[in-house]
Amino acid sequence: MSEEPRRRRAPAMSPEDRREAIVQATLPLVVKDGANVTTSQIAAAAGIAEGTVFRVFKDKAELLNACIDRVLLSDEEVARIKAVPADLPLEQRLVEAASTVTGYLDRMWSVMGALRESGYKPSQEDHEKHRGPQAGMQRVSTAVAELFGDAELRTSPEHAARLLLGFVFTNRLQGKGFGETTVEPEQLVELFLHGALTSGGTR
């Protein structure tokens, strides 16, 4: 009988890929359990030994901070906004952007909210790093500004983009913090472009 061929081992991950894989396995667990997630749960979700977690991250706090960094990263959203066809009507372009930004906020807030509610307290250094406007949101705003193209605006494209993002932010905040019904991106963009008045105007 011929011998069975020896099973080849899968190629080892690079340190960067291993780090990203662990973070990606951790994120849904953080949404569910916040800072109470255990490294054994993380290892099981990532399909690795628990010791591997600590060969990549010095402790769980560093891993949780890496998760925060990851959800603040907006590379995917910026690429999606930049891929919106320029020949679409402006309103449709902005609807695509508003939908993308809504997803970004939901992803970010689900992780940050779960950590906060579970009592997670980052170090002073990490707290300072994540204060103020995040670079990820600034990149999103720049990408949205480009969608206005050569539209005739009453303000600069950069300012218009920030105003639209303010609409999106407030809309999601109403649903998250105040229990009010949020509006769909289509209605949000219509209000942004055309205002809250009906065609009858003011009395």
N, C-alpha and C positions, 0 to 999 in steps of 0.2 A: 504494500500500500504506500502510495506517495504521501509524504508529509504535508500537512496543511501549511499554506504560506503563513509566515509570521506576520502578525498584525503590526502595521506601521503606526508608530506613535504620531499623534497630531503635532504639528509644529508648535513650538512654544510661542506664547504671546509676547510681544514687546512689553516693556514696563508701562508704556503709555496706554497700550490696548488693554492690558490687565487692569490698570487703574480705572479706565473708562467702563470696562465690563462690570467691575465691582460697584461703581457709582450707579450705573444703569439698573443693576439688580437691587440696589438699596432704595432707590427713589420710590417705587410703589409701596415698599414696606414702611418708609417714613410717612407717606401719606396716610397709611393705615394706623400706625402705632406711634408716630412722632419720634421723639428722642428715646422712647422706651424700647425701640427695636434692639434686638440683641445681635452680637456678632455671629452667633451660631445660626440665627435665622438668615442673616446676610450671606454667610458662607453656603448654606443650603440652597438659597435662591440663585447664587452665582455658580453653583456646582463645583465648589472648591473646598479645600480643608480650611478650618477656621484659622489655623496658623498663617495661611497665605494672606488673609486680610491684614494681619499685623506685619507681614513682610512688605506690604505696599503702603500702609498707613500706620503711623506710630501709635495711634489710639483711635477710639470711636469718634472722639471729638473732631479729629482731623478729617475723618471720613464724612461726618455730617457737614462740616464746613465745605468739603469738596462737592457735596450734593447741592448746597446753596449756590456755590459758584456755577455749577452746571445749569441749574434752572434759571439763573440770571443771564446766562449766555444766550444770545439771540441770533447766532449764525444762521440757523435753519429758517427763522422767521424773516431775517433780512434777505436771504436768498429767495424765499418765496415771494416777497414783495417785489424784489427786483425782476422776477420772472413774469410779473403781470404784463400782458401785452400792451404796448403803448398805443395801439390802434383801437383799444376798447374805449367807450365813452368814459369821461372823467368820473361820473357817478359810479359806474361799475368798477372802475379801477379802485376807487376809494372803498367800496363795499368789500372787495377782496382784501384790502389792507386792514379794514376794521375787523373782519373775521379772523385774520391772522393774528392781529394784536390781541384780540379777545382770547384766543387760544393760549397765547404767551402769558397773559395775565393769569388765566385760570391755572396753568401749569405752575407758575411761580407761586401764586398764593396758596395753592393746595399744599405745597411743601412747607412754605414759610409758616402758614397758619397751623399746620399739624405740629411743627416744632415748637411754636410759641405756646400752643395749648397744652403741650406735654411738659412745659416748664423748662425747655431748653434755654440756657443762657450762654451765648458765645463769649469767648474771651474779649477783653477790652480791645485788643488789636483787631480781631475779626469784626467786632461791632463797628469800629471806626471805618473799616474797609468797606462795609456794606451800607454806610450812611450816604445820604445825598443821592442825586441822580445817578443811576447805574449806567455804565458804559453801554450795556446791552440795549437799554431803552433809548439812549442817545443815537445809537446806530439805526435803530428802528425808525426814529423820527427823521433822520437824514434820508433814509430810503423812501419814506412816505412823501417827503417834500419833493422828491424827484418825480413822483407820480403826477404832480400838477402840470408838468410839462410847460407848454406855452399858454396855459389858461390865463385869462384876464382876472387877476385877483385884486382885492382891495387891500391886501397886505402881502408880505413876502411869502414865498412857498414854505420857508422854514417856520415862520410864525403860524401859517395855516395848518401845517402838519402838527405843531404842538397843540393847537386848539382842537383839532380832530382827535388827537390822542387823549386830550382832557375829556372830551365827550365819551370816548370808549372807556376810560378809567372810571369816570363817575357812573356810567351805566352799569358796569360790573360791580362797583362798590355798593350800589343800591341793592343789588341782589344778594351780595355777600353779607353786608353789615346791617341793612335796614329791612330786609325781608320784602322789599318791593319788587314788582315784576319788571324785569329788564326788557328792553326793546331789541328787535333784531337789527343786525348791521344795516340792512336796507333802509329801515326807518330812521336809524341813527344818522346815516349819511344824508338822507333827505332833509332832516332837520338841520344838519350842519350847513348844507349848501343853500337851503331855501328859507330857513328860519321857522319859528313856531307859529307865525300868523297864517291864517287862511287867506285865500285870494281876495277876501273882502277888505283886508287891511285893518287899520285901527279905526275906532269910532270917535 
